[in-house]
Amino acid sequence: MDIELGRGKTARRAYGIDEIALVPGRRTLDPSLADTTWDIGGIKREIPIIASAMDGVVDVKMAVLLSELGSMGALNLEGIQTRYADPEPILDRIAAVGPTEFVPLMQELYAAPIQPALIQQRIQDIKRQGGIAAVSATPAGAARFGTAVAEAGADLFFIQATVVSTSHLSPDSVTPLDLAKFCQDMPMPVALGNCVTYEVSLSLMKAGAAAVLVGIGPGAACTSRGVLGVGVPQATAVADCAAARDDYYRETGIYVPIIADGGLITGGDICKCIACGADGVMIGSPFARAAEAPGRGYHWGMATPSPVLPRGTRIRVGTTGTVEQILRGPAQLDDGTHNFLGALQTSMGTLGAKNLKEMQQVEVVIAPSLLTEGKVYQKAQQLGMGK
């Protein structure tokens, strides 16, 4: 039901992940029986989690490690890894600078030109070590470097921007990327995003997207919602876009996975996103806390280096364990930020969901007190869910 904001303006209530809870059904199952496998563009993975294409999260080493652990990571093709042959000193500078000097430094460092030869080298390095070479670029970057990506043999291409649509108006002097033609011409599957509505999701699927990324501004280091005032809370956005996926599947017989991108910190967040209809998730800051992550305990947004309007910041996330502990355990923390696979399997067992499709069907309730009810001592002592 629409809510009247004032004369002539109504609004629909939208919900974030923190405002909902999952309801157990009549059946439970042993977590070892929960099947978490999924398929994106013909690539099958045991764990429906992708590490975000952020420079503090994924480099060649992380992409290979995540692949070995049953997941995958996307490499940012417009970041530090493709601008500098040796990114280590650059990452050291980013980690060392103070908060007030950070954005000017980023604008300086990211002004260095992207080198197509480095794009190909990074992709080949991942593949040479047996990893899945998933890469990410903006629509403009995809138009410039798509040929280099194809020649290097990337396995999966994410085209990402704050908002992506098939109806983009450009000045006469600019030719926008034809998403449908790009998806058709590229030799690998192409995922498109980001979006938050039923209509845009459907249009991206019709353009040939191998997957659709959902989320505008919920990321830990993103400031788009504050800078632009744009976004839809993730629970509602995922549910709307999942409805488009289901309608498109009924119409065409083609199943296009929905990936919830951003705003997910704990295993419970991942479980709730899948229950809202997501097939998989893309997360950044939780992996930035891995000992192997390139960010040295820091995490920053992809739009932070913008020379005209930065829409991201750098946050200190620290280092809490290895990428294996974060993804598969064993957990050394009690706040849900370790052993995401175990959390998903245990939640599915508690809810009686044998696979991700059944997980998408569990009952969801509006529960704004879910994370605070009965947690007075944890909050007071900053333990567990009170951190």
C-alpha positions in Angstrom: 0.0 0.0 0.0 1.3 3.5 -0.9 1.9 6.0 1.9 0.9 9.6 1.3 3.9 11.8 1.8 1.9 14.9 1.0 -0.6 16.2 -1.5 0.4 14.8 -4.9 3.2 12.5 -3.7 2.9 8.9 -2.4 5.6 6.4 -1.6 5.9 2.6 -1.2 7.4 1.2 2.1 10.7 -0.6 1.5 12.5 -2.8 3.9 16.2 -3.4 4.6 17.8 -6.7 5.6 18.0 -5.6 9.3 14.2 -5.3 9.4 13.3 -8.9 8.5 13.6 -12.3 10.0 13.2 -15.9 8.7 10.6 -18.2 10.1 11.2 -21.9 10.6 8.7 -24.3 9.0 7.5 -27.7 10.1 10.6 -29.5 8.8 14.2 -29.3 9.8 17.2 -31.1 8.3 20.8 -31.8 9.2 23.0 -28.9 7.9 25.2 -31.5 6.0 22.2 -32.2 3.8 21.8 -28.6 2.7 22.8 -28.1 -0.9 24.3 -24.6 -1.4 25.5 -25.0 -5.0 24.5 -22.6 -7.7 25.2 -21.8 -11.3 26.2 -18.5 -12.9 26.8 -18.4 -16.6 27.4 -22.1 -16.7 30.0 -21.9 -13.9 29.0 -24.1 -10.9 30.2 -23.2 -7.4 29.6 -24.7 -4.1 29.2 -21.4 -2.3 26.9 -18.7 -3.6 29.2 -15.9 -2.6 31.3 -13.6 -4.8 33.9 -11.2 -3.5 33.3 -7.7 -4.7 35.4 -6.1 -7.4 37.1 -3.6 -5.1 40.8 -2.9 -4.9 41.0 -3.6 -1.1 39.3 -7.0 -1.6 40.4 -8.8 -4.7 43.7 -9.2 -6.5 45.1 -12.2 -8.3 46.0 -14.0 -5.2 42.6 -13.6 -3.6 40.8 -14.6 -6.8 42.7 -17.8 -6.9 42.2 -18.5 -3.2 38.4 -17.9 -3.4 38.2 -20.2 -6.5 40.0 -23.0 -4.6 37.6 -22.6 -1.6 34.5 -23.0 -3.8 33.6 -19.4 -4.3 35.0 -16.7 -6.6 36.2 -13.1 -6.6 35.8 -10.4 -9.3 38.8 -8.3 -10.2 38.3 -4.6 -10.8 39.6 -3.8 -14.3 39.7 -0.1 -13.7 41.6 -0.1 -10.4 45.1 -0.3 -9.0 45.8 -3.8 -10.4 45.5 -2.6 -14.0 47.1 0.8 -13.7 50.4 -0.3 -12.0 52.7 -3.2 -12.9 53.6 -3.4 -9.2 50.5 -2.4 -7.1 52.1 -3.1 -3.7 53.7 0.3 -3.1 50.5 2.0 -4.2 48.4 -0.1 -1.7 50.9 0.8 1.0 50.4 4.5 0.3 46.6 4.1 0.4 46.8 2.3 3.8 49.2 4.8 5.3 47.5 8.1 4.5 45.3 9.9 7.0 41.5 10.4 6.6 41.7 14.0 5.3 44.3 13.3 2.7 42.7 10.1 1.5 40.4 11.3 -1.3 42.9 13.6 -2.9 45.5 10.8 -2.9 43.0 8.4 -4.4 42.2 10.9 -7.2 45.9 11.2 -7.9 46.6 7.5 -7.9 43.6 6.5 -10.0 44.6 9.2 -12.6 47.3 6.8 -13.9 46.1 5.2 -17.2 44.7 1.8 -17.4 47.0 -0.5 -19.3 45.3 -3.2 -21.5 48.4 -5.3 -21.3 48.0 -5.4 -17.5 44.4 -6.4 -17.9 45.4 -9.4 -19.9 48.3 -10.2 -17.6 46.1 -10.3 -14.5 43.5 -12.5 -16.2 46.1 -14.9 -17.4 47.8 -15.0 -14.0 44.5 -16.1 -12.4 43.8 -18.7 -15.0 47.4 -20.0 -14.9 47.0 -20.7 -11.2 43.7 -22.5 -11.8 41.4 -19.7 -10.6 38.2 -18.5 -12.1 38.9 -15.2 -13.9 35.9 -13.1 -13.1 36.4 -9.4 -13.9 34.4 -6.2 -13.6 34.3 -2.9 -15.4 31.9 0.1 -15.9 30.0 0.3 -19.1 32.6 2.8 -20.4 35.4 0.5 -19.4 33.7 -2.5 -21.0 33.5 -0.6 -24.3 37.2 0.3 -24.1 38.6 -3.0 -22.9 36.2 -5.6 -23.9 38.4 -6.9 -26.7 41.4 -7.2 -24.4 39.3 -9.1 -21.9 38.0 -11.5 -24.5 41.5 -12.2 -25.9 42.8 -12.9 -22.4 40.1 -15.6 -21.9 38.2 -14.2 -18.9 35.6 -16.6 -17.6 32.9 -14.1 -16.5 32.5 -10.4 -17.1 30.6 -8.1 -14.7 29.5 -4.8 -16.1 28.8 -2.6 -13.0 27.9 1.0 -12.3 25.8 2.8 -9.6 22.8 2.3 -11.9 22.8 0.4 -15.3 19.9 0.4 -17.7 19.2 -0.4 -21.3 17.7 3.0 -21.9 20.6 5.4 -21.3 20.5 8.8 -22.9 23.9 10.3 -23.8 25.1 13.5 -25.5 25.3 13.4 -29.3 29.1 13.2 -29.0 29.0 10.0 -26.9 27.9 6.5 -28.1 26.6 4.5 -25.1 27.4 0.9 -24.8 24.9 -1.4 -26.4 24.4 -3.9 -23.6 22.5 -6.4 -25.7 25.1 -6.4 -28.5 27.9 -6.6 -26.0 26.4 -9.6 -24.3 25.9 -11.3 -27.7 29.4 -10.5 -29.0 31.4 -11.5 -25.9 32.7 -15.1 -25.7 32.0 -15.3 -22.0 28.9 -14.8 -19.9 28.2 -11.1 -19.0 26.5 -10.1 -15.8 24.8 -6.7 -15.7 24.1 -4.3 -12.8 23.4 -2.6 -10.7 19.7 -2.1 -10.4 16.9 -2.2 -7.8 13.6 -2.4 -9.7 11.5 -5.1 -11.4 11.4 -3.2 -14.7 15.1 -2.6 -15.1 15.9 -6.2 -14.0 13.6 -7.5 -16.7 15.1 -5.2 -19.3 18.7 -6.4 -18.4 17.6 -10.0 -18.7 16.0 -9.4 -22.1 19.4 -7.8 -23.1 21.1 -11.1 -22.5 22.5 -10.7 -18.9 23.9 -14.0 -17.5 23.1 -12.6 -14.1 21.7 -9.3 -12.6 23.3 -7.5 -9.7 21.0 -5.8 -7.3 21.9 -3.0 -4.9 22.4 0.7 -5.0 24.4 2.2 -2.1 24.1 -0.3 0.7 27.9 -1.2 0.7 29.9 -0.5 3.8 32.2 2.0 2.0 29.7 3.4 -0.4 28.3 7.0 0.1 26.0 7.1 -3.0 22.9 7.2 -0.9 24.1 10.2 1.0 25.7 12.0 -2.0 22.8 11.2 -4.5 19.9 10.3 -2.3 19.3 7.2 -4.5 18.7 3.6 -3.4 16.2 1.0 -2.3 16.7 -1.1 0.8 18.1 -4.5 -0.1 15.2 -6.8 1.1 12.7 -5.0 -1.1 15.1 -4.5 -4.0 16.0 -8.2 -4.1 12.4 -9.4 -3.8 11.3 -7.1 -6.7 14.2 -8.1 -8.9 13.7 -11.8 -8.1 10.0 -11.4 -9.2 11.3 -10.2 -12.6 13.6 -13.3 -12.8 10.7 -15.6 -12.1 8.4 -14.0 -14.6 11.2 -14.0 -17.2 11.8 -17.7 -16.6 8.1 -18.5 -17.0 8.0 -16.5 -20.2 11.2 -17.8 -21.8 12.5 -20.8 -20.0 15.8 -18.9 -19.3 16.8 -18.6 -15.7 18.9 -15.5 -14.9 20.4 -15.5 -11.3 19.8 -12.5 -9.1 22.9 -11.4 -7.1 22.4 -9.2 -4.0 25.3 -6.8 -4.1 26.3 -4.8 -1.0 25.2 -4.2 2.5 25.8 -7.7 3.8 28.1 -8.2 6.8 27.1 -11.4 8.5 26.1 -14.9 7.6 22.5 -14.0 8.7 22.5 -11.1 6.2 23.4 -13.6 3.4 20.7 -16.1 4.5 18.1 -13.3 4.5 19.0 -12.1 1.1 18.6 -15.6 -0.4 15.3 -15.9 1.4 14.2 -12.7 -0.3 14.9 -14.3 -3.6 18.6 -13.9 -4.4 20.5 -16.8 -5.9 23.8 -15.5 -4.7 25.5 -12.5 -3.0 28.4 -10.2 -3.7 30.2 -8.9 -0.6 33.2 -6.7 0.0 34.0 -5.6 3.5 33.8 -9.1 5.1 36.5 -10.3 2.7 38.5 -7.1 3.1 39.1 -8.3 6.7 41.0 -11.4 5.4 44.7 -11.7 6.1 45.3 -12.3 2.4 43.2 -9.3 1.2 45.2 -6.6 -0.6 43.7 -3.6 1.4 45.9 -4.0 4.5 42.9 -3.9 6.8 41.1 -1.1 4.8 38.2 -1.1 2.5 37.2 1.6 0.0 34.4 2.2 -2.5 34.8 1.9 -6.3 33.6 5.5 -6.8 35.9 7.0 -4.2 38.6 8.1 -6.7 36.1 10.0 -8.9 37.8 13.2 -10.0 34.5 15.2 -9.9 32.1 13.5 -7.4 33.5 10.8 -5.1 30.8 8.5 -3.8 32.7 6.3 -1.5 35.1 6.4 1.4 37.8 4.3 3.1 36.9 2.4 6.2 39.1 0.6 8.7 37.9 -3.0 8.9 41.0 -4.6 10.5 42.1 -8.2 9.9 40.2 -10.9 11.7 41.3 -14.2 10.1 42.1 -16.0 6.9 39.9 -16.0 3.9 39.2 -19.7 4.6 38.1 -18.9 8.1 35.8 -16.2 6.8 34.3 -18.3 4.0 34.4 -21.9 5.4 35.5 -21.7 9.0 36.2 -22.7 11.6 35.0 -19.5 13.1 37.0 -17.7 15.7 34.4 -14.9 16.1 30.9 -15.1 17.5 29.3 -12.2 15.5 28.5 -14.0 12.3 31.4 -12.7 10.3 33.3 -16.0 10.1 32.2 -19.3 8.3 29.6 -18.0 5.9 29.1 -21.4 4.4 28.5 -23.0 7.8 26.0 -20.2 8.6 24.1 -20.7 5.4 24.0 -24.5 5.8 22.9 -24.3 9.4 20.2 -21.7 8.6 18.9 -23.9 5.8 18.8 -26.8 8.1 16.9 -24.9 10.7 14.5 -23.7 8.1 14.1 -27.1 6.5 15.4 -25.9 3.1 17.2 -28.6 1.1 18.6 -26.2 -1.6 18.7 -22.6 -2.5 15.4 -22.7 -4.4 13.7 -24.0 -1.2 15.5 -21.3 0.8 14.0 -18.7 -1.4 10.5 -19.9 -0.4 10.8 -19.7 3.4 8.5 -17.4 5.3 9.8 -13.9 6.0 8.4 -11.6 8.7 8.9 -7.9 9.4 11.0 -7.8 12.5 12.6 -4.4 13.3 13.6 -5.7 16.8 15.3 -8.8 15.5 18.8 -7.7 16.3 18.1 -5.9 19.5 15.5 -8.0 21.3 17.0 -9.5 24.5 20.5 -8.2 23.6 20.9 -5.6 26.4 24.0 -7.2 27.9 25.6 -7.8 24.5 25.0 -4.2 23.6 26.3 -2.9 26.9 29.4 -5.0 26.9 29.9 -4.7 23.1 30.0 -8.5 22.6 28.5 -10.8 20.0 25.6 -9.0 18.3 26.3 -5.9 20.4 29.6 -5.0 18.7 
